[in-house]
Amino acid sequence: MPPPAPAVLLGDLTPDVFLRDYWQQQPLLIRNAWPDFVSPLSPEELAGLACDEGSTARLVLEEGGAYPWEMRFGPFAVEEFTSLPPTHWSLLVQEVDRLVPAVADVLQPFRFVPNWRIDDVQISYAPAHGNVGAHVDSYDVFLLQAQGQRRWQISYDPIPEAEEAFVPDADVRILQEFTPEATWVVGPGDLLYLPPRVPHYGVALEDCMTYSIGFRAPSRTELLQAAGGAADALVAEDVRYADPAPPARTHTGEITAAERAALRTLLREALRDDAALDDWLGRYLTQPTRGARPPLPEERIKPSDIRRAVQEGGRLRRSAIAHFAHIAHGEEQVTLFVCGQAYTLSGAAARLAVTLTSSPCLDSAALAPFLDDGQLLLLLAELANEGYLYLSST
């Protein structure tokens, strides 16, 4: 279990100053951001996760594979780890926060960024010289050093996606050209922030673990593709193209400017129902990533079970797999979104929804205003029986 997170994770910066001056603008290295940080997982436990069904794991072998920069995909057999070379490889496991509650707790200091933007915690382990090459990510990332030392080199200028050029025929997307402008050696507790598209290259100087906190940044294409699949929900009234009293045409193969304008208008007006679009966005942004869903409880949970457990000192935790968000409609009504489901709530229920989306772990003090309301306890029990919430003694 890591020590408690520091009150200020960003060194001398407040979250407001960081978001104003650095977020999506320029890299930032914060020395000793998390003093005495201890990884909740050992390298051996991380390798064990990589062997489990349901994990998303990769091995990148710069040397010692079937060919340079070979990438292998898990789940792995234990024997694959015992046959690895002593250096020049990396193990990467995604969504470890979904698998290990103590790793999910590592996210808490980063929640000055909206919940829906947080993607996952990826943990990498590498012996000396292990790396995945110089590359860029299309999203913001915090790189928290958890064990050992790693040398990071970065170039400050972001590379537009259209200008990327990769080493040909490599399994890994390695930049063909990379000129470092800054070099840092980081140790446990150091934190490096990188905006999207900033080239970076990290090499293990010894056995080391790095926590990568990545953020969701859906592209316009992804949103359009997803919206197209939900057209029935978004388009309240289907309307067909119409062209009353058109002139007779000589060049019948032409799509005229007027026709193109009418068709563009047809498409644009399809998304003018803001309420339907907001509902779809809430569902879309809270859908389980990569298809994972939280496990159901072994026994059905009753409202009285929640009241008793919380009053006896237990806590109600959000499943790390379940995404929670809400949209406010005035002061007394919200729509709560959980794993793509929508709940329209008013009054005390709306205040409960805001509480649920504000913290991944709620104790008796946070839940006290709601424990005497049978309807609210029923809502909590419903969410727990779907696996979205669970009772915990810690």
GUTOR-894566 format. One record per residue (C-alpha): residue number from 0; x, y, z. Coordinates in steps of 0.5 Angstrom, whole numbers, padded with zeros to 4 digits, always signed. Layout:
// residues N
+-----+-------+-------+-------+
!   k !     x !     y !     z !
+-----+-------+-------+-------+
! NUM !     X !     Y !     Z !
...
+-----+-------+-------+-------+
//
This chain:
// residues 394
+-----+-------+-------+-------+
!   k !     x !     y !     z !
+-----+-------+-------+-------+
!   0 ! +0000 ! +0000 ! +0000 !
!   1 ! +0003 ! +0007 ! -0002 !
!   2 ! +0004 ! +0012 ! +0003 !
!   3 ! -0002 ! +0017 ! +0003 !
!   4 ! -0001 ! +0022 ! -0003 !
!   5 ! +0002 ! +0029 ! -0001 !
!   6 ! -0003 ! +0035 ! +0000 !
!   7 ! +0000 ! +0038 ! -0006 !
!   8 ! +0003 ! +0033 ! -0012 !
!   9 ! +0005 ! +0038 ! -0016 !
!  10 ! +0011 ! +0041 ! -0012 !
!  11 ! +0010 ! +0049 ! -0011 !
!  12 ! +0004 ! +0049 ! -0016 !
!  13 ! -0003 ! +0049 ! -0015 !
!  14 ! -0007 ! +0045 ! -0019 !
!  15 ! -0010 ! +0052 ! -0022 !
!  16 ! -0003 ! +0054 ! -0024 !
!  17 ! -0001 ! +0048 ! -0027 !
!  18 ! -0007 ! +0047 ! -0031 !
!  19 ! -0007 ! +0054 ! -0033 !
!  20 ! +0001 ! +0054 ! -0035 !
!  21 ! +0003 ! +0047 ! -0037 !
!  22 ! -0003 ! +0043 ! -0038 !
!  23 ! -0003 ! +0041 ! -0046 !
!  24 ! +0002 ! +0046 ! -0047 !
!  25 ! +0009 ! +0044 ! -0044 !
!  26 ! +0013 ! +0039 ! -0040 !
!  27 ! +0014 ! +0039 ! -0033 !
!  28 ! +0019 ! +0035 ! -0029 !
!  29 ! +0017 ! +0035 ! -0021 !
!  30 ! +0022 ! +0032 ! -0017 !
!  31 ! +0020 ! +0028 ! -0011 !
!  32 ! +0013 ! +0029 ! -0012 !
!  33 ! +0011 ! +0023 ! -0008 !
!  34 ! +0016 ! +0023 ! -0003 !
!  35 ! +0017 ! +0016 ! +0000 !
!  36 ! +0013 ! +0013 ! -0006 !
!  37 ! +0012 ! +0005 ! -0005 !
!  38 ! +0009 ! +0001 ! -0011 !
!  39 ! +0003 ! -0003 ! -0009 !
!  40 ! +0005 ! -0008 ! -0013 !
!  41 ! +0012 ! -0012 ! -0014 !
!  42 ! +0015 ! -0014 ! -0021 !
!  43 ! +0014 ! -0021 ! -0019 !
!  44 ! +0006 ! -0019 ! -0018 !
!  45 ! +0006 ! -0015 ! -0024 !
!  46 ! +0009 ! -0021 ! -0028 !
!  47 ! +0003 ! -0025 ! -0025 !
!  48 ! -0002 ! -0020 ! -0027 !
!  49 ! +0001 ! -0021 ! -0034 !
!  50 ! -0001 ! -0028 ! -0034 !
!  51 ! -0008 ! -0028 ! -0032 !
!  52 ! -0014 ! -0028 ! -0037 !
!  53 ! -0017 ! -0021 ! -0037 !
!  54 ! -0011 ! -0017 ! -0037 !
!  55 ! -0008 ! -0013 ! -0043 !
!  56 ! +0000 ! -0014 ! -0043 !
!  57 ! +0005 ! -0013 ! -0048 !
!  58 ! +0013 ! -0015 ! -0048 !
!  59 ! +0017 ! -0011 ! -0052 !
!  60 ! +0024 ! -0014 ! -0053 !
!  61 ! +0029 ! -0009 ! -0056 !
!  62 ! +0034 ! -0015 ! -0056 !
!  63 ! +0034 ! -0022 ! -0055 !
!  64 ! +0027 ! -0023 ! -0059 !
!  65 ! +0026 ! -0027 ! -0065 !
!  66 ! +0028 ! -0020 ! -0069 !
!  67 ! +0029 ! -0013 ! -0066 !
!  68 ! +0024 ! -0010 ! -0063 !
!  69 ! +0019 ! -0016 ! -0062 !
!  70 ! +0013 ! -0015 ! -0059 !
!  71 ! +0009 ! -0020 ! -0055 !
!  72 ! +0002 ! -0020 ! -0053 !
!  73 ! -0001 ! -0023 ! -0046 !
!  74 ! -0003 ! -0027 ! -0043 !
!  75 ! +0003 ! -0030 ! -0042 !
!  76 ! +0006 ! -0037 ! -0039 !
!  77 ! +0010 ! -0036 ! -0033 !
!  78 ! +0016 ! -0040 ! -0037 !
!  79 ! +0016 ! -0034 ! -0042 !
!  80 ! +0019 ! -0030 ! -0036 !
!  81 ! +0024 ! -0035 ! -0034 !
!  82 ! +0027 ! -0035 ! -0041 !
!  83 ! +0028 ! -0027 ! -0042 !
!  84 ! +0034 ! -0024 ! -0043 !
!  85 ! +0038 ! -0020 ! -0037 !
!  86 ! +0037 ! -0014 ! -0041 !
!  87 ! +0034 ! -0010 ! -0046 !
!  88 ! +0026 ! -0011 ! -0045 !
!  89 ! +0020 ! -0008 ! -0042 !
!  90 ! +0013 ! -0011 ! -0039 !
!  91 ! +0007 ! -0007 ! -0040 !
!  92 ! +0001 ! -0008 ! -0037 !
!  93 ! -0005 ! -0004 ! -0038 !
!  94 ! -0011 ! -0002 ! -0033 !
!  95 ! -0008 ! -0004 ! -0027 !
!  96 ! -0012 ! +0000 ! -0023 !
!  97 ! -0018 ! -0004 ! -0025 !
!  98 ! -0015 ! -0010 ! -0023 !
!  99 ! -0012 ! -0008 ! -0016 !
! 100 ! -0015 ! -0003 ! -0012 !
! 101 ! -0009 ! +0000 ! -0008 !
! 102 ! -0007 ! +0002 ! -0015 !
! 103 ! -0013 ! +0005 ! -0016 !
! 104 ! -0012 ! +0009 ! -0010 !
! 105 ! -0006 ! +0012 ! -0014 !
! 106 ! -0010 ! +0016 ! -0018 !
! 107 ! -0013 ! +0020 ! -0013 !
! 108 ! -0008 ! +0026 ! -0013 !
! 109 ! -0010 ! +0027 ! -0020 !
! 110 ! -0017 ! +0028 ! -0020 !
! 111 ! -0016 ! +0035 ! -0021 !
! 112 ! -0017 ! +0033 ! -0028 !
! 113 ! -0025 ! +0031 ! -0029 !
! 114 ! -0026 ! +0024 ! -0028 !
! 115 ! -0028 ! +0022 ! -0035 !
! 116 ! -0022 ! +0024 ! -0038 !
! 117 ! -0018 ! +0019 ! -0034 !
! 118 ! -0016 ! +0013 ! -0038 !
! 119 ! -0012 ! +0008 ! -0034 !
! 120 ! -0006 ! +0007 ! -0030 !
! 121 ! -0001 ! +0003 ! -0034 !
! 122 ! +0005 ! +0000 ! -0030 !
! 123 ! +0011 ! -0002 ! -0034 !
! 124 ! +0017 ! -0006 ! -0031 !
! 125 ! +0024 ! -0006 ! -0035 !
! 126 ! +0031 ! -0009 ! -0033 !
! 127 ! +0037 ! -0005 ! -0035 !
! 128 ! +0037 ! -0002 ! -0042 !
! 129 ! +0029 ! -0004 ! -0042 !
! 130 ! +0025 ! +0001 ! -0047 !
! 131 ! +0020 ! +0002 ! -0052 !
! 132 ! +0024 ! +0007 ! -0057 !
! 133 ! +0023 ! +0014 ! -0058 !
! 134 ! +0015 ! +0015 ! -0059 !
! 135 ! +0009 ! +0020 ! -0058 !
! 136 ! +0003 ! +0019 ! -0055 !
! 137 ! -0004 ! +0022 ! -0057 !
! 138 ! -0006 ! +0024 ! -0050 !
! 139 ! -0003 ! +0027 ! -0044 !
! 140 ! +0000 ! +0023 ! -0039 !
! 141 ! +0004 ! +0023 ! -0032 !
! 142 ! +0010 ! +0018 ! -0031 !
! 143 ! +0011 ! +0017 ! -0024 !
! 144 ! +0017 ! +0013 ! -0022 !
! 145 ! +0016 ! +0008 ! -0017 !
! 146 ! +0022 ! +0004 ! -0017 !
! 147 ! +0029 ! +0004 ! -0019 !
! 148 ! +0032 ! +0010 ! -0024 !
! 149 ! +0030 ! +0011 ! -0031 !
! 150 ! +0033 ! +0016 ! -0036 !
! 151 ! +0028 ! +0021 ! -0040 !
! 152 ! +0030 ! +0025 ! -0046 !
! 153 ! +0024 ! +0029 ! -0049 !
! 154 ! +0024 ! +0034 ! -0055 !
! 155 ! +0019 ! +0040 ! -0053 !
! 156 ! +0016 ! +0041 ! -0060 !
! 157 ! +0010 ! +0037 ! -0061 !
! 158 ! +0010 ! +0032 ! -0067 !
! 159 ! +0003 ! +0033 ! -0071 !
! 160 ! +0000 ! +0026 ! -0073 !
! 161 ! +0000 ! +0028 ! -0080 !
! 162 ! +0008 ! +0029 ! -0080 !
! 163 ! +0010 ! +0022 ! -0076 !
! 164 ! +0015 ! +0018 ! -0079 !
! 165 ! +0016 ! +0011 ! -0076 !
! 166 ! +0022 ! +0006 ! -0076 !
! 167 ! +0020 ! +0001 ! -0082 !
! 168 ! +0018 ! -0006 ! -0081 !
! 169 ! +0018 ! -0005 ! -0073 !
! 170 ! +0013 ! -0008 ! -0068 !
! 171 ! +0013 ! -0002 ! -0064 !
! 172 ! +0012 ! +0005 ! -0067 !
! 173 ! +0019 ! +0008 ! -0066 !
! 174 ! +0020 ! +0015 ! -0069 !
! 175 ! +0025 ! +0015 ! -0075 !
! 176 ! +0028 ! +0022 ! -0072 !
! 177 ! +0029 ! +0024 ! -0065 !
! 178 ! +0033 ! +0030 ! -0063 !
! 179 ! +0033 ! +0030 ! -0055 !
! 180 ! +0033 ! +0037 ! -0052 !
! 181 ! +0032 ! +0035 ! -0045 !
! 182 ! +0035 ! +0029 ! -0041 !
! 183 ! +0033 ! +0028 ! -0034 !
! 184 ! +0034 ! +0022 ! -0029 !
! 185 ! +0028 ! +0020 ! -0025 !
! 186 ! +0028 ! +0016 ! -0019 !
! 187 ! +0022 ! +0014 ! -0014 !
! 188 ! +0017 ! +0019 ! -0013 !
! 189 ! +0019 ! +0024 ! -0019 !
! 190 ! +0013 ! +0026 ! -0023 !
! 191 ! +0014 ! +0028 ! -0031 !
! 192 ! +0008 ! +0031 ! -0034 !
! 193 ! +0008 ! +0031 ! -0042 !
! 194 ! +0003 ! +0034 ! -0046 !
! 195 ! +0000 ! +0030 ! -0052 !
! 196 ! +0005 ! +0029 ! -0058 !
! 197 ! +0011 ! +0031 ! -0055 !
! 198 ! +0017 ! +0026 ! -0057 !
! 199 ! +0020 ! +0022 ! -0051 !
! 200 ! +0024 ! +0016 ! -0050 !
! 201 ! +0025 ! +0013 ! -0043 !
! 202 ! +0031 ! +0008 ! -0042 !
! 203 ! +0031 ! +0004 ! -0035 !
! 204 ! +0038 ! +0005 ! -0032 !
! 205 ! +0037 ! -0001 ! -0027 !
! 206 ! +0031 ! -0005 ! -0025 !
! 207 ! +0025 ! +0000 ! -0025 !
! 208 ! +0018 ! +0001 ! -0025 !
! 209 ! +0014 ! +0007 ! -0028 !
! 210 ! +0007 ! +0008 ! -0027 !
! 211 ! +0004 ! +0012 ! -0033 !
! 212 ! -0003 ! +0015 ! -0032 !
! 213 ! -0006 ! +0016 ! -0038 !
! 214 ! -0012 ! +0021 ! -0040 !
! 215 ! -0018 ! +0020 ! -0045 !
! 216 ! -0018 ! +0024 ! -0051 !
! 217 ! -0023 ! +0022 ! -0056 !
! 218 ! -0022 ! +0024 ! -0063 !
! 219 ! -0027 ! +0027 ! -0068 !
! 220 ! -0027 ! +0021 ! -0072 !
! 221 ! -0028 ! +0017 ! -0066 !
! 222 ! -0034 ! +0021 ! -0064 !
! 223 ! -0037 ! +0021 ! -0070 !
! 224 ! -0037 ! +0014 ! -0071 !
! 225 ! -0040 ! +0012 ! -0064 !
! 226 ! -0045 ! +0017 ! -0066 !
! 227 ! -0047 ! +0014 ! -0072 !
! 228 ! -0048 ! +0008 ! -0069 !
! 229 ! -0053 ! +0011 ! -0064 !
! 230 ! -0056 ! +0015 ! -0069 !
! 231 ! -0063 ! +0012 ! -0067 !
! 232 ! -0062 ! +0015 ! -0060 !
! 233 ! -0060 ! +0022 ! -0063 !
! 234 ! -0065 ! +0023 ! -0068 !
! 235 ! -0071 ! +0024 ! -0065 !
! 236 ! -0075 ! +0025 ! -0071 !
! 237 ! -0072 ! +0022 ! -0078 !
! 238 ! -0073 ! +0027 ! -0084 !
! 239 ! -0072 ! +0025 ! -0091 !
! 240 ! -0068 ! +0029 ! -0096 !
! 241 ! -0074 ! +0033 ! -0100 !
! 242 ! -0073 ! +0038 ! -0107 !
! 243 ! -0080 ! +0040 ! -0108 !
! 244 ! -0081 ! +0044 ! -0115 !
! 245 ! -0073 ! +0043 ! -0118 !
! 246 ! -0072 ! +0046 ! -0124 !
! 247 ! -0071 ! +0041 ! -0130 !
! 248 ! -0063 ! +0039 ! -0131 !
! 249 ! -0059 ! +0038 ! -0137 !
! 250 ! -0053 ! +0036 ! -0133 !
! 251 ! -0056 ! +0030 ! -0129 !
! 252 ! -0050 ! +0027 ! -0127 !
! 253 ! -0048 ! +0034 ! -0122 !
! 254 ! -0049 ! +0034 ! -0115 !
! 255 ! -0051 ! +0042 ! -0115 !
! 256 ! -0049 ! +0047 ! -0109 !
! 257 ! -0056 ! +0047 ! -0107 !
! 258 ! -0057 ! +0040 ! -0106 !
! 259 ! -0050 ! +0039 ! -0103 !
! 260 ! -0052 ! +0045 ! -0098 !
! 261 ! -0059 ! +0042 ! -0097 !
! 262 ! -0056 ! +0035 ! -0095 !
! 263 ! -0051 ! +0038 ! -0090 !
! 264 ! -0056 ! +0042 ! -0087 !
! 265 ! -0060 ! +0035 ! -0086 !
! 266 ! -0054 ! +0032 ! -0083 !
! 267 ! -0053 ! +0038 ! -0078 !
! 268 ! -0060 ! +0039 ! -0076 !
! 269 ! -0060 ! +0031 ! -0074 !
! 270 ! -0055 ! +0033 ! -0068 !
! 271 ! -0059 ! +0040 ! -0065 !
! 272 ! -0063 ! +0036 ! -0060 !
! 273 ! -0058 ! +0038 ! -0054 !
! 274 ! -0062 ! +0034 ! -0049 !
! 275 ! -0061 ! +0028 ! -0053 !
! 276 ! -0054 ! +0029 ! -0055 !
! 277 ! -0052 ! +0030 ! -0048 !
! 278 ! -0055 ! +0024 ! -0046 !
! 279 ! -0051 ! +0020 ! -0051 !
! 280 ! -0045 ! +0023 ! -0049 !
! 281 ! -0046 ! +0021 ! -0042 !
! 282 ! -0047 ! +0014 ! -0043 !
! 283 ! -0041 ! +0014 ! -0048 !
! 284 ! -0036 ! +0017 ! -0044 !
! 285 ! -0038 ! +0012 ! -0038 !
! 286 ! -0038 ! +0006 ! -0042 !
! 287 ! -0033 ! +0001 ! -0040 !
! 288 ! -0027 ! +0002 ! -0043 !
! 289 ! -0024 ! -0004 ! -0047 !
! 290 ! -0031 ! -0008 ! -0046 !
! 291 ! -0029 ! -0010 ! -0039 !
! 292 ! -0035 ! -0010 ! -0034 !
! 293 ! -0035 ! -0010 ! -0026 !
! 294 ! -0036 ! -0017 ! -0023 !
! 295 ! -0043 ! -0018 ! -0020 !
! 296 ! -0043 ! -0019 ! -0012 !
! 297 ! -0043 ! -0026 ! -0010 !
! 298 ! -0050 ! -0025 ! -0006 !
! 299 ! -0055 ! -0020 ! -0007 !
! 300 ! -0054 ! -0014 ! -0003 !
! 301 ! -0060 ! -0011 ! +0001 !
! 302 ! -0061 ! -0003 ! +0003 !
! 303 ! -0060 ! -0005 ! +0010 !
! 304 ! -0054 ! -0009 ! +0009 !
! 305 ! -0051 ! -0002 ! +0006 !
! 306 ! -0054 ! +0002 ! +0012 !
! 307 ! -0051 ! -0003 ! +0017 !
! 308 ! -0044 ! -0004 ! +0014 !
! 309 ! -0043 ! +0004 ! +0013 !
! 310 ! -0045 ! +0005 ! +0021 !
! 311 ! -0041 ! +0000 ! +0023 !
! 312 ! -0035 ! +0003 ! +0020 !
! 313 ! -0035 ! +0000 ! +0013 !
! 314 ! -0034 ! +0004 ! +0007 !
! 315 ! -0037 ! +0004 ! +0000 !
! 316 ! -0033 ! +0004 ! -0006 !
! 317 ! -0034 ! +0005 ! -0013 !
! 318 ! -0031 ! -0001 ! -0017 !
! 319 ! -0025 ! +0001 ! -0021 !
! 320 ! -0028 ! -0002 ! -0027 !
! 321 ! -0034 ! +0003 ! -0027 !
! 322 ! -0034 ! +0010 ! -0030 !
! 323 ! -0038 ! +0015 ! -0026 !
! 324 ! -0040 ! +0022 ! -0028 !
! 325 ! -0046 ! +0027 ! -0028 !
! 326 ! -0049 ! +0032 ! -0032 !
! 327 ! -0053 ! +0038 ! -0028 !
! 328 ! -0060 ! +0040 ! -0030 !
! 329 ! -0060 ! +0046 ! -0025 !
! 330 ! -0059 ! +0046 ! -0018 !
! 331 ! -0064 ! +0040 ! -0016 !
! 332 ! -0064 ! +0035 ! -0022 !
! 333 ! -0058 ! +0031 ! -0025 !
! 334 ! -0057 ! +0025 ! -0029 !
! 335 ! -0052 ! +0020 ! -0026 !
! 336 ! -0049 ! +0016 ! -0031 !
! 337 ! -0045 ! +0009 ! -0029 !
! 338 ! -0042 ! +0004 ! -0034 !
! 339 ! -0047 ! +0007 ! -0040 !
! 340 ! -0053 ! +0007 ! -0036 !
! 341 ! -0057 ! +0013 ! -0034 !
! 342 ! -0061 ! +0015 ! -0028 !
! 343 ! -0065 ! +0022 ! -0027 !
! 344 ! -0065 ! +0024 ! -0020 !
! 345 ! -0068 ! +0030 ! -0016 !
! 346 ! -0067 ! +0033 ! -0009 !
! 347 ! -0063 ! +0029 ! -0004 !
! 348 ! -0062 ! +0023 ! -0010 !
! 349 ! -0059 ! +0029 ! -0014 !
! 350 ! -0054 ! +0031 ! -0008 !
! 351 ! -0052 ! +0023 ! -0007 !
! 352 ! -0051 ! +0023 ! -0015 !
! 353 ! -0046 ! +0029 ! -0014 !
! 354 ! -0043 ! +0025 ! -0008 !
! 355 ! -0042 ! +0019 ! -0012 !
! 356 ! -0038 ! +0022 ! -0017 !
! 357 ! -0034 ! +0026 ! -0013 !
! 358 ! -0030 ! +0021 ! -0009 !
! 359 ! -0028 ! +0014 ! -0011 !
! 360 ! -0029 ! +0012 ! -0003 !
! 361 ! -0035 ! +0014 ! +0001 !
! 362 ! -0035 ! +0013 ! +0009 !
! 363 ! -0040 ! +0014 ! +0014 !
! 364 ! -0039 ! +0022 ! +0014 !
! 365 ! -0040 ! +0023 ! +0007 !
! 366 ! -0046 ! +0018 ! +0007 !
! 367 ! -0049 ! +0020 ! +0013 !
! 368 ! -0054 ! +0025 ! +0010 !
! 369 ! -0057 ! +0019 ! +0006 !
! 370 ! -0057 ! +0013 ! +0010 !
! 371 ! -0064 ! +0015 ! +0013 !
! 372 ! -0068 ! +0015 ! +0006 !
! 373 ! -0070 ! +0008 ! +0004 !
! 374 ! -0071 ! +0011 ! -0003 !
! 375 ! -0063 ! +0013 ! -0003 !
! 376 ! -0061 ! +0006 ! +0000 !
! 377 ! -0065 ! +0003 ! -0005 !
! 378 ! -0061 ! +0006 ! -0011 !
! 379 ! -0054 ! +0005 ! -0007 !
! 380 ! -0056 ! -0003 ! -0007 !
! 381 ! -0058 ! -0003 ! -0014 !
! 382 ! -0052 ! +0000 ! -0016 !
! 383 ! -0048 ! -0005 ! -0012 !
! 384 ! -0052 ! -0011 ! -0015 !
! 385 ! -0050 ! -0009 ! -0021 !
! 386 ! -0042 ! -0009 ! -0019 !
! 387 ! -0041 ! -0001 ! -0020 !
! 388 ! -0041 ! +0000 ! -0012 !
! 389 ! -0038 ! -0005 ! -0007 !
! 390 ! -0037 ! -0005 ! +0001 !
! 391 ! -0030 ! -0005 ! +0004 !
! 392 ! -0028 ! -0005 ! +0011 !
! 393 ! -0022 ! +0000 ! +0009 !
+-----+-------+-------+-------+
//
